[in-house]
Amino acid sequence: MLSTEAGRLRPEYTERIGNTMSRKDLQQTIEQEPLRPSLEANLSRIKEIGGGTSDLLINPVRVSGIPCVLLCCEGMLSTATITELVLHPLMKLHLPDATGPRLLEHINDEMLLSVDRPVPLTFGDVFRTINSGFAVLLADGANHALAFGVQGYDKRGIDEPSSEGNVMGAHEGFTEVVRTNMSLIRRRMKSPVLVQQLFVMGEKSRTDLCLCYMSDRVSPRLLEQIRQDLEHMQLETILSSGYVRPFLERRNWRIFHATGTTERPDVLCSKLLEGRVALLIDGTPFAIFLPKLFVENFQTLDDYTCKPYYAAFVRWIKYLAFFLALLLPGGYTAIALHHPELLNSTLLQLLTEAEANAPFSLMTESIGVLLMYEVIREAGIRLPKAVGGAVSIVAGLIIGDAAVSSGFISTPLLTVTALSVTTGFVIPELSHEITVFRFLFILCGGLWGLFGISLLGMVMLLNLCATEAYGYPITAPLAPFAPRAMRDVLTRIGLRRMQTGNFTVEELHE
């Protein structure tokens, strides 16, 4: 049976940490400190570094008469697997004239105890492999160790993506385990030119990241720039894709993202085929791909499973929904306050009667209604699923009906707000930008009318045109204009014509 034995940090060691070494220096020292030939010295140092952690399992064993120790982390590996595939074969091993180095060499070369068998050389390697679900074998007399890949930690199964629904596509989504996500991509792309490179980032979290690309499609210049940015990224921990995206986008004052995320393996494979680079991060189901174009916010997988005319129809609905979600409340406020001559007499009379008894100005009403909606939406998201939806519906109905009945809010304004919010659901990728700029358009429309809306619209457009990722403008293929890439922007041509030539994003590079 595996035992939980871990030593306590010695007082003099604690004092040395606090007085003479910074935390970063300590981390680097552990990473670079080599293992020693003495098993007792290695075990003492491991206990010292572990600081009394209770999930470090230390199992002393003798293999062919050589004192050894098997190390692992509780809950990170399968006990049945390590017992059957590692412990039992080691107990039956009899090696004449065995020494520590010769024993580990024989196990590594002659016994296939696991497919993945890294060789830790430093204490940093030992802790990194243990915390990744490996079992590490230390032998007396050897200044290196041997690790066995017997991971068996609990993980979420492959479920349908929660944020990217579809009708006729696959119903598999990424999980929080990077190696599972790598297999989902490999299963769809069996080509040998698909490259998946694993590396570790985060000084404390030591998170596994995987760089994915098609070697015959990707631009070497793009790949090298991304690698350089990742090498210069100094983070203590990486818990989600949001930690990495700002370092890949370089400039934080852009309104729109120049990198994209997806939960769908099929979507990510289509991006790789266009010469893009993807990044899988352990601990999150959202994969990053770059560069991303603005028009991709209006494209879905279902566009390629239906007739081109229907795909074009749905795509134009999304473009219209984007402008309605963004401009409708601000435009209504601007016209009602500053340009009533643009309305016909019937509509003008209706709006005048509705706003006659309202206690607040139209701009204040618009902002108040949207703020009320955002509060209800946030409550629905943060509450448990069992009650979140019900609370949102009940709160919206009760508060909305009471506000209209009491005269605090006019019925036309509530209708305009509801229409704007509903159309925003059509483009979930732009929900953050729409939410913030919807308020700004109301302010500009309420203060300066259509001139203010036009001014803010120009600022957004200029910022959009100035946004690029590694030399790829996100406004392409509209600006700069690329006729060959327009086949899948405003409309979609048939798949037969689309397959006549392979399109890559390198054609859009400035």
C-alpha positions in Angstrom: 0.0 0.0 0.0 1.1 3.5 -0.7 1.9 5.5 2.5 1.6 9.3 3.1 4.9 10.3 4.6 6.2 13.9 4.3 8.7 15.7 6.3 8.4 19.1 7.9 10.4 22.2 6.9 13.4 22.7 9.1 13.5 26.0 11.0 16.9 27.0 9.6 15.5 26.3 6.1 12.5 28.5 6.7 14.7 31.3 8.0 16.9 31.1 5.0 13.9 31.4 2.7 12.6 34.4 4.6 16.0 36.2 5.0 18.3 35.4 2.1 16.3 34.2 -0.8 13.4 35.6 -2.7 10.5 33.4 -3.7 11.6 33.6 -7.3 15.2 32.7 -6.4 13.9 29.7 -4.4 11.8 28.5 -7.4 14.8 28.8 -9.7 17.0 27.0 -7.2 14.6 24.1 -7.0 14.2 23.9 -10.7 17.9 23.7 -11.3 19.1 21.7 -8.3 20.3 18.3 -9.5 19.4 15.0 -7.9 22.1 13.4 -5.7 23.4 9.8 -5.8 22.3 9.3 -2.2 18.7 8.1 -1.9 18.5 9.4 1.7 19.8 12.8 0.7 17.3 13.0 -2.1 14.4 11.9 0.1 15.3 14.4 2.8 15.5 17.2 0.3 12.2 16.3 -1.3 10.5 16.3 2.2 12.2 19.7 2.9 10.9 21.3 -0.3 7.4 19.7 0.1 7.0 21.4 3.5 4.8 18.8 5.0 2.3 18.5 2.2 -0.1 15.7 3.0 -0.8 14.6 -0.6 2.8 13.6 -1.3 2.8 9.8 -1.2 6.2 8.2 -0.4 6.5 4.4 -0.7 9.8 2.8 0.2 10.5 -0.4 -1.8 13.4 -2.7 -2.6 13.9 -3.6 -6.2 16.5 -6.4 -6.9 17.9 -5.6 -3.4 18.4 -1.9 -4.2 16.7 0.6 -1.8 14.2 2.7 -3.8 11.4 5.1 -3.2 8.2 5.5 -5.3 6.8 9.0 -5.2 3.4 10.2 -6.4 0.7 12.7 -5.7 -2.6 11.5 -4.1 -5.6 11.8 -6.4 -3.5 12.4 -9.5 -3.0 8.8 -10.6 -4.8 5.5 -10.8 -3.9 3.3 -7.8 -5.0 0.1 -9.6 -2.9 1.0 -12.6 0.3 1.8 -10.7 -0.1 -1.4 -8.6 -0.7 -3.7 -11.6 1.6 -2.1 -14.2 4.4 -0.8 -12.0 4.6 -2.2 -8.5 4.0 -5.9 -9.3 6.6 -6.0 -12.2 9.1 -4.2 -10.1 8.7 -6.6 -7.2 9.3 -9.6 -9.5 12.4 -8.1 -11.0 15.7 -9.8 -10.2 18.8 -8.2 -11.7 22.2 -9.8 -10.8 24.8 -7.4 -9.5 22.3 -4.6 -9.6 23.3 -1.0 -8.9 21.0 2.1 -8.8 21.9 3.5 -12.2 22.0 0.0 -13.8 18.6 -0.8 -12.3 16.9 2.4 -13.7 18.6 1.9 -17.0 17.3 -1.7 -17.2 13.7 -0.7 -16.3 13.7 2.1 -18.8 15.2 0.1 -21.7 14.0 -3.4 -21.1 10.6 -3.1 -19.3 7.6 -1.3 -20.9 5.9 -0.3 -17.7 4.3 2.8 -19.4 4.4 4.5 -22.7 5.4 7.9 -21.3 8.6 7.6 -19.3 10.4 10.9 -18.8 13.7 10.9 -16.9 13.8 13.6 -14.1 17.3 15.0 -13.5 16.5 17.8 -11.0 14.2 18.3 -8.0 12.1 20.6 -10.2 11.6 17.8 -12.7 10.6 15.5 -9.9 7.9 17.8 -8.5 6.7 18.7 -12.0 6.2 15.1 -13.0 4.6 14.1 -9.7 2.1 17.0 -9.9 1.3 16.0 -13.5 0.1 12.6 -12.4 3.3 10.6 -12.9 4.9 8.1 -10.4 8.6 8.8 -9.9 11.1 6.0 -8.9 14.3 7.0 -7.1 17.0 4.4 -6.6 20.0 4.6 -4.2 23.2 5.4 -6.1 21.5 7.0 -9.1 21.6 10.8 -9.6 18.5 10.7 -11.8 15.0 9.3 -11.5 12.5 7.5 -13.7 8.9 8.5 -14.1 5.9 6.4 -15.2 2.8 7.9 -16.9 -0.1 6.4 -14.9 -2.4 9.4 -14.7 -5.8 8.7 -13.3 -7.2 12.0 -11.9 -10.9 12.7 -12.2 -12.0 14.8 -15.1 -15.1 16.0 -16.9 -16.3 13.9 -19.8 -16.6 15.2 -23.4 -19.9 17.1 -23.5 -21.6 19.3 -26.0 -20.1 22.9 -26.1 -22.1 25.2 -23.9 -21.3 28.4 -25.8 -21.4 27.3 -29.5 -24.6 25.4 -30.3 -25.3 24.0 -33.7 -28.0 21.9 -35.4 -26.2 19.6 -37.8 -22.5 19.6 -36.6 -20.7 17.4 -34.1 -21.8 17.6 -30.4 -18.3 17.2 -29.0 -16.5 20.0 -27.2 -13.1 20.5 -25.6 -12.6 19.6 -22.0 -10.3 20.9 -19.3 -7.5 18.3 -20.0 -5.1 19.4 -22.7 -4.1 15.9 -23.8 -7.8 15.0 -24.3 -8.2 18.1 -26.4 -5.1 17.1 -28.5 -6.7 13.7 -29.2 -9.9 15.3 -30.3 -8.0 17.4 -32.9 -5.8 14.4 -34.0 -8.9 12.3 -34.5 -10.3 14.8 -37.0 -6.9 15.7 -38.6 -4.9 12.5 -39.2 -2.5 14.2 -41.5 1.2 14.0 -40.5 1.6 17.7 -41.1 -0.5 18.5 -38.1 2.0 19.5 -35.4 1.1 19.6 -31.7 4.0 20.9 -29.5 3.6 20.7 -25.7 5.4 23.1 -23.4 5.1 24.3 -19.8 4.4 27.9 -18.7 3.6 29.6 -15.4 6.3 29.8 -12.6 3.9 28.4 -10.0 1.1 26.6 -11.9 3.4 24.9 -14.4 0.5 24.7 -16.8 0.7 22.6 -20.0 0.2 24.5 -23.2 0.0 23.0 -26.7 0.8 24.9 -29.8 -1.1 23.5 -32.8 -0.5 24.2 -36.5 -0.4 22.7 -40.0 3.2 22.8 -41.1 2.4 23.0 -44.8 -0.1 25.9 -44.3 1.2 28.1 -41.5 3.5 31.1 -42.1 6.9 30.5 -40.6 7.1 34.2 -39.7 3.7 34.1 -37.9 4.8 30.9 -36.0 8.1 32.4 -34.9 6.5 35.6 -33.7 4.0 33.7 -31.6 6.7 31.6 -30.1 8.7 34.7 -29.2 5.7 36.3 -27.5 5.1 33.1 -25.5 8.7 32.9 -24.4 8.7 36.5 -23.2 5.4 36.0 -21.3 6.1 36.1 -17.6 3.2 34.7 -15.6 3.1 33.0 -12.2 0.0 31.1 -13.0 -2.3 30.4 -16.0 -5.8 29.4 -15.1 -7.7 30.2 -18.3 -7.2 31.4 -21.9 -7.9 35.0 -20.7 -4.5 35.0 -19.0 -2.8 34.5 -22.3 -4.8 36.5 -24.8 -3.6 40.0 -23.8 0.0 38.9 -24.4 -0.8 37.7 -27.9 -2.8 40.8 -28.8 0.0 43.1 -27.7 -2.1 46.2 -27.5 -4.8 46.5 -24.8 -6.5 49.7 -26.0 -8.2 47.9 -28.9 -11.9 47.6 -28.7 -12.2 44.3 -30.5 -10.2 41.1 -30.0 -7.6 40.1 -32.6 -7.6 36.5 -31.2 -10.5 34.1 -31.1 -11.6 31.3 -28.8 -13.6 28.2 -29.5 -14.9 25.2 -27.6 -15.4 23.1 -30.8 -12.7 20.8 -32.2 -14.2 20.9 -35.7 -14.1 24.7 -35.7 -10.5 24.8 -34.6 -9.5 22.3 -37.3 -11.0 24.5 -39.9 -8.9 27.4 -38.6 -5.8 25.3 -38.7 -6.5 24.4 -42.4 -6.5 28.2 -43.2 -2.9 28.5 -41.8 -3.7 29.8 -38.4 -2.1 28.9 -35.1 -4.0 27.5 -32.1 -3.1 27.3 -28.5 -4.6 24.7 -26.1 -4.3 25.4 -22.4 -4.7 22.8 -19.7 -7.5 23.7 -17.3 -9.8 25.4 -19.8 -12.0 24.1 -22.6 -11.5 27.3 -24.6 -8.8 27.1 -27.2 -7.2 30.2 -28.7 -6.6 30.7 -32.4 -5.0 33.6 -34.2 -5.2 35.7 -36.2 -9.0 36.3 -36.1 -11.0 38.3 -38.6 -13.9 40.5 -37.6 -16.3 38.8 -40.1 -15.7 35.5 -38.3 -18.0 36.8 -35.5 -20.9 36.3 -37.9 -19.9 32.8 -39.1 -21.0 29.5 -37.6 -20.5 25.9 -38.4 -24.1 25.5 -39.5 -23.4 27.9 -42.4 -21.6 25.1 -44.1 -24.2 22.4 -43.6 -27.0 24.2 -45.5 -27.6 25.6 -48.9 -25.6 28.8 -49.8 -28.7 30.9 -50.2 -29.9 30.1 -46.7 -26.4 30.6 -45.3 -26.3 34.1 -46.9 -29.8 34.9 -45.6 -28.8 34.0 -42.0 -25.5 35.8 -42.3 -27.3 39.0 -43.3 -29.7 38.6 -40.4 -26.7 38.6 -38.1 -25.2 41.7 -39.7 -28.5 43.5 -39.2 -28.9 42.2 -35.6 -25.4 43.6 -34.8 -26.3 47.1 -35.9 -29.7 47.0 -34.2 -28.2 45.7 -30.9 -25.6 48.4 -31.0 -27.5 51.5 -32.3 -31.2 51.0 -31.6 -31.4 52.5 -28.1 -29.0 55.3 -28.9 -30.7 56.1 -32.2 -34.1 56.1 -30.5 -32.9 58.5 -27.8 -31.2 60.8 -30.4 -34.2 61.0 -32.7 -36.7 61.5 -29.9 -34.7 64.3 -28.2 -33.0 66.1 -31.0 -34.5 65.1 -34.4 -38.3 64.6 -33.9 -38.9 65.9 -37.5 -37.6 62.6 -38.8 -40.7 60.8 -37.4 -44.1 60.8 -39.0 -46.9 62.6 -37.1 -48.6 59.3 -35.8 -45.4 57.9 -34.4 -44.4 61.3 -33.0 -47.7 61.6 -31.2 -47.4 58.1 -29.8 -43.9 58.8 -28.4 -45.0 62.2 -27.0 -47.9 60.7 -25.1 -45.8 57.9 -23.8 -43.1 60.2 -22.5 -45.4 62.9 -21.2 -45.9 61.5 -17.7 -42.4 60.0 -17.3 -40.5 61.5 -14.3 -37.1 61.2 -15.9 -35.5 62.3 -19.2 -35.4 59.9 -22.0 -31.7 59.4 -21.8 -31.9 58.6 -18.1 -34.7 56.2 -18.7 -32.7 54.4 -21.4 -29.7 54.0 -19.3 -31.8 52.9 -16.3 -33.6 50.2 -18.2 -30.4 48.8 -19.6 -28.7 48.8 -16.2 -31.7 47.0 -14.8 -31.4 44.4 -17.5 -27.7 43.9 -16.9 -28.2 43.4 -13.2 -30.9 40.8 -13.8 -28.7 39.1 -16.4 -25.7 39.0 -14.1 -27.9 37.6 -11.3 -29.1 34.8 -13.6 -25.6 33.9 -14.6 -24.2 33.8 -11.0 -27.0 32.1 -9.3 -27.3 28.2 -9.4 -28.7 26.9 -12.7 -31.8 25.5 -10.9 -33.0 29.0 -9.8 -31.0 31.3 -12.1 -33.3 31.1 -15.1 -36.5 31.4 -13.0 -35.1 34.4 -11.1 -34.3 36.2 -14.3 -37.7 35.6 -15.8 -39.7 36.5 -12.7 -37.6 39.6 -11.9 -37.8 40.8 -15.5 -41.6 40.3 -15.7 -42.4 41.8 -12.3 -40.0 44.7 -12.4 -40.8 45.5 -16.0 -44.5 45.4 -15.6 -44.4 47.4 -12.3 -42.2 50.1 -13.9 -44.4 50.5 -16.9 -47.6 50.5 -14.9 -46.3 53.1 -12.4 -45.2 55.3 -15.2 -41.5 55.2 -14.4 -40.7 53.8 -17.9 -42.5 54.3 -21.1 -43.8 51.3 -23.2 -42.0 52.3 -26.4 -38.6 52.6 -24.6 -39.1 49.2 -23.0 -39.9 47.7 -26.4 -36.8 49.3 -28.0 -34.6 48.0 -25.2 -36.0 44.5 -25.4 -35.5 44.4 -29.2 -31.9 45.6 -28.8 -31.1 43.1 -26.1 -32.7 40.2 -28.1 -30.8 41.0 -31.3 -27.6 41.1 -29.3 -28.1 37.4 -28.5 -27.6 36.5 -32.2 -23.9 37.5 -32.0 -22.6 36.2 -28.6 -19.0 36.6 -29.6 -19.5 40.4 -29.5 -21.6 40.6 -26.4 -19.0 42.5 -24.3 -18.4 45.1 -26.9 -22.1 45.6 -27.6 -23.0 45.9 -23.9 -20.5 48.7 -23.2 -21.0 50.7 -26.5 -24.7 50.4 -26.2 -24.5 52.7 -23.2 -22.0 55.0 -24.9 -24.2 55.4 -27.9 -27.1 56.4 -25.6 -25.0 59.0 -24.0 -23.7 60.4 -27.3 -27.2 60.3 -28.8 -28.8 62.0 -25.8 -26.2 64.8 -25.6 -25.5 65.5 -29.3 -28.1 63.7 -31.3 -27.2 61.9 -34.5 -24.0 63.9 -34.7 -22.8 62.2 -31.5 -23.7 58.8 -32.7 -21.9 59.4 -36.0 -18.8 60.6 -34.1 -18.7 57.6 -31.8 -19.3 55.3 -34.8 -16.3 56.8 -36.5 -14.2 56.3 -33.4 -15.2 52.6 -33.3 -14.6 52.2 -37.1 -11.1 53.8 -36.9 -10.2 51.6 -33.9 -11.4 48.5 -35.8 -9.4 49.4 -38.9 -6.3 49.9 -36.7 -6.6 46.5 -35.0 -4.3 43.8 -36.3 -2.6 40.7 -35.1 1.0 40.0 -36.3 0.4 42.1 -39.4 -3.1 40.6 -40.3 -5.8 43.3 -40.2 -9.0 42.0 -38.5 -11.0 44.0 -41.1 -9.7 41.9 -43.9 -10.8 40.9 -46.5 -13.0 44.1 -46.6 -10.1 46.4 -45.8 -7.7 45.8 -47.3 -9.9 44.3 -50.0 -9.1 40.7 -51.0 -11.5 39.5 -53.7 -10.6 35.8 -53.4 -11.4 35.8 -49.7 -14.8 37.5 -50.2 -16.3 34.2 -51.2 -17.2 33.6 -47.5 -17.9 37.0 -46.1 -21.2 38.7 -47.2 -22.4 35.4 -48.8 -21.1 31.9 -49.0 -20.3 30.2 -52.3 -20.9 26.5 -52.9 -18.5 24.0 -51.3 -17.5 22.7 -54.7 -16.3 26.1 -55.8 -14.8 26.7 -52.4 -12.6 23.6 -52.7 -11.0 24.7 -56.0 -8.3 26.5 -54.1 -6.9 26.4 -50.6 -7.3 29.7 -48.8 -4.8 30.7 -46.1 -4.7 33.8 -44.0 -1.2 34.5 -45.3 -3.0 36.0 -48.4 -4.3 38.8 -46.1 -1.0 39.8 -44.6 0.0 43.4 -45.2 
